[in-house]
Amino acid sequence: MLFSDKTVLITGATRGIGKAIALRLAREGANIVIAAKSVEENTKLGGTIYSAAAEVEAAGGRALPVQCDIRFEEQIQEVVSKAIDLFGGIDMLVNNASAISLTPTEQTEPKRFDLMYDINVRGTFFVTKACIPHLKKSANAHILTLSPPVNMNPKWFAPHLAYTLTKYNMSMMAMGWASEYEKFKIASNALWPRTTIDTAAVRNLLGGEVLAKMSRKPEVLADAVYYIFKKFSAQCTGNCFIDENVLAAEGITNLDDYSAVPGAQLYRDLFVD
């Protein structure tokens, strides 16, 4: 098994896309480090690092749940140290944790602006920095950041400028790391969905049940991650992937099973023209 005894650190893996990725790789025998804040269940969101760990182990992987708020470097270092102590290394990193506030400039409060920058940009940067010394030792190291292609169409800036800046920053970091660490054969790519994804964020913050029913399941991204991580790192880096395109390259073009509601019209995600 390609992922057997490989260690994957995933931020924000208690629910939604992060957990789907964790379970997909766990089924391949991977060790999963669950780095997230939730240790007590929020009834609106569901899931904790411990419930996610139980699901990972039931799926066939080994799990390490560690409470971590990626805004704080000491908590990041604790996650990485515990991962090394238990599993001996880190082979793959998924930068999934993210904050969202789709507000125009005049309605964006400083605390929301700071939260998005502290998690999406600063947190992603320092989680990656902490993992790089260990990724350098892996035979097939990958960094994957959940962020979109940098689409300069002004329509993606005007409605939610602060959020757009942070997500594009994540993609720029992904491209920067691809070049910076090419000599170490560490792959760095970004991944984004063509359609909205049925998650707690969509249901509670964005479009409610109506948008959730026009979305795909998180498993579409999880399968895309699986196919990206299967590739040799030296030959798969510097890309801003769209999930559909990753699957199409593997010969998977019928995506009906990924729809949250079979046959429903799908809603195109942000930043995808």
Secondary structure, DSSP 8 states (H G I E B T S, - for coil): -TTTT-EEEEET-SSHHHHHHHHHHHTTT-EEEEEES-SS--TTT---HHHHHHHHHHHT-EEEEEE--TT-HHHHHHHHHHHHHHHS---EEEE---------GGG--HHHHHHHIIIIIIIHHHHHHHHHHHHTT-SSEEEEEE-------GGGTTTSHHHHHHHHHHHHHHHHHHHHTGGGTEEEEEEE-SB-B-SHHIIIIISHHHHHTTSB-THHHHHHHHHHHHS-GGGS-S-EEEHHHHHHHTT----GGGBSSTT----B-TT--
